[in-house]
Amino acid sequence: MKKILAVLMISFFAVGLLQAQESTFGKGDKVANLGIGLLSGLYSGSGYTSKMPPVSLSFEYGIVDDVLEVGSIGIGGYVGYASAKWESDWGGGVWGWKYTNFIIGARGSFHYPLVDKLDTYAGVMLGYNVVSVKDIGTVQVGYSASGSEGVFNAYVGGRYYFNDNFAAMAELGTGIAYLNIGIAYKL
């Protein structure tokens, strides 16, 4: 009985804390994120001589407030870019390819404040991944290709605000990388 009472008291206390948090993102807010990708599934294996880390830029605009009392909904855009070179020595020369991924998409997010100064959110993105491959090196094999496709991604993230406008951000999900960390600025 004491355990049940303790669990109920902790639950009521936790719910009270969640309801007491002020929203850090709401209707009319505009936020830009700049991130660097970690844990990317792109360009893995040996032979890569150079890789540009995946970078992303997103913008979000708050359109609805008071969802589940303190939550909000935002919409916006996303752009991600990554590239790498794969090279090998062959026949007295160097041959290889330059790979490029460029993702552009529209995103929608649900924000719900769990901790003071922390904007926590989850969302989905619908976009297009433009992939190109180009022949490089001193030995030309005459190969180039492109393979573009639509993408549907889901993500969760958070922005911790150091002041009213500047925040550190992290997003986990799919996109140009599985984990993006960076900065956010509320306009």
N, C-alpha and C positions, 0 to 999 in steps of 0.2 A: 504494500500500500504506500509506503514511503517513497519507493521508486517511481510509482505512478504519479504521485503528487509532485515530486521533484521534476519529472519530465513535463508535466502540465505547466508548472511555474516557469520553467525555462522556455517552453514554447510560447507562453503568453508574453514573456519578457522579450523574446526574439521578435515576435510579431510586432510588438510595440516599438522596438528599435527600427524595424523595417519601415513602419508607417511614419516614423518621425524624421526620416531622411528627406532632405530637400533634393529636388530633381536638379541635376547638373546639365541636362539637355531638355529643351522644350520647344514648343511651337514658336517659329520665327528665328530660332538659333541657327547659325551657320558655322560649320566646323570643317577645317581642312586638315587632313592627315598626310604625313610624309613618312614612309616606312622603308626599311631595309629588310629583305627576306632572309630568313634562316630556314634550314631544314627543307630545302627545295628538292623536289623530285626530278628537276631538270638537270641534264648534263652530268650524269654520274658515270663513273667508270674511269679507265685509264686512257691516256693519250691526249687529254685536254691540256693545252699549253697556256690558255688564259681564259678566265671566266669573269664576267662582270656580275657582281652580286645582284640578285633581283631587287628592283626598286618599285615602289608603288606610290601613287598619289590618289587620294580620294577626297570627295567633298560631300557634305551632308547638310540637308536643310530640314529643320523640324516642321512637321505639318499638322500633328495632332497631339494634344495634351490630355491629361487626366484619363489615360487608359489604365484600368485597374488601380484607380485613385491617384497614383503618382507617376505612372509610366508615360511614355511618349513614343511617337513613331516618326522616323525620319526617312527621307529618300535622297538619293544622290547618284553620283557617278564615280567610276573607278578606272584607273589606267595603271597597268603594270608592264614592266619591261625587263628582259633578261637576255644575255647573249653569251656565247662561248665559241672558242676555236678548238677544233680537234685536228692535230697534225701528226704526220708520221714520215720517217725517212724511207725513201723507196727509189731504187734505180739511180742513185746518185743525186737525187733531188728530194724536195719536200712536197708532200701533197696533203690535202685535208679539206675540211669544210668549216664554214662559219654558220653557226646556228643562231637564230633570233626568234624570240617569242615576244609578242605584243598583245596584251589583253586589254580590251575596253568593254565596260559593262555598266549596267544600271543596278543600283542596290537599294534595298529597303531594310530598315533596322527597327527593332523594338528595344527601347531603352527602359531600364528599371533600376532605380538607385538602391543599392544594397548597403553601401558604406558612404559616409560623408566624404565629399570631394572626389568620389570615384563614380564615373559614368560607365555602367556595365550595360552591354547590349548583345543582341544576337540578331542575325539576319541572313538574307539570301541575295545572291547576285545572278543576274542573267546577262550573259555577254558573248563576246566573240574572241577567240584566240587565233591571231594571225601568226603562222609559223612559216619561216623561210629558211632554206639551206642553200649556201652558195659555195661553189668550188674555189679553193684557194691554194696557194703554193707555187713552186717552180715547175712541178709536173702537173699539167692540167689533164684531168680525166673527163672533162666536159659534162659535169654533173651539176645540176641545180634543181631545186624543187621547192614547192610550197605545199603546206597542208594545213588548211585553216578549218576551224570547226566552232560550233556554238558550245558554250560552257554554261553550266548551272552549278553554282557553288554555295555552300553554307559556311557561316563563320560565327564565332563568338569573340567578344573583345571588351576592352576596358580602356578608359582614359583617366589618369589620375591628375587632377588639376592642382598645380602649385600656386596659382592665383586665378583670377576670374577668366583669364584668356589662354594661358599657356599650360599644356599638359604633356605628360609622357603617355604613349599609347602602345598597346600590344593587341594583336589579333591572331587567333588560332583558327585554322580552317583551310580551305582550298582557295586558290587564286594563283598568283605568280610564285608563291611559296606557302608552305604549311604554317609557318610562324613569321609574322611581321612585327618588328618593333620600331619605334620611332617617336616622332613628336606630333602634337596636334595644336592647332591654334583656333580659338573661337573668335570669329570676326564680329 
